[in-house]
Amino acid sequence: MNTLTRGRVVHLERNSNEMLVGRVNIDGVEKEVAFCYLPDVKVGDYVDVHTGFAMSKVEKNNTAAVHPTPAVAVVPRLSLSCERR
């Protein structure tokens, strides 16, 4: 499952195709991210990331409102039986 996560931009560069790419620190882990949707992003900005793409910039006063990512998937209990009826 891919979710929207929030992190801080720690590195930016242009790749061989002149696309803006870099790294975002998400909960202490740096992820490679493409910034083709955010050409005006700067190191230190907070962004929402989905499947390796920075989707939107987050205002500094809104960085605490992180999208929750559940640590454990909640699965409803089903009553299954292998008996033949």
N, C-alpha and C positions, 0 to 999 in steps of 0.2 A: 504494500500500500504506500503510495506517495502522498505526503502531506505537505502543507505549506509551513515552512519553518522560518524563523527570524534570526538574523545574525548581523554582525558588524563587518564591513568591508575592510580587509587588512592589506590587500595588494591588488594593483591594477596594472595591466599591460595590454599592448596590441599584439595579437598573434600574427602569423605569416599571412593570413587573409585580411589583416587590418581590422579584425573583429575585437572589440573590447572584452577581455576576459580577466579573471583574477581569482582571489581566494576570499571566502567569507568565513569568519569564525562563528560557528553555531554551537553553543554550549561547550566551548573549549576545544572543539574539533574543527579544523580548517577543511573546507570543501572547495573544489574547483567549480567556478560558476561563470556562465556567460552573461554579459551585461548588454546584449543587443537591444533590449527594450528600455534600457536606462542609460543613454549616452552621456548624461550629465552627472553621473554618480562620481563620488570622490571617496578616497580612503577615509575611514571614520564614519561614513554614513551607515545607517541601518537599513536593511532591505529584507523583503520577504522573498524566499527562494522556493521554487517548485521544480522538481526534476532537473536540477542543474541550471536553471535560468532564474535570474533576478527578475521578479515580476513587478515589484513596486518599492518605492522608497518610503521609509517610515519617518515621520517627524520625531525629533528628539524627545518631545514631551509625551509621546505615545509608545515609546519603546518597551514599557513594562507590560503592555497588553499583548503578550505573546500568544499565538494560537496554540492551544493545548495539543500535545502529542501524547496519547495514552501509552504508558509503559507496558501495560498488559492488555491484550485484547479481551473484551468481554464477549463470551460466547454463551448463548442461552443453553440451558441443559435440556437435552432431548431424551425421551424415554425410548431407547432402541432395544429391540429384541431380535435374536437370531432364531427364535422358535418358529416352526412351521405351523400355520393355522389351517 
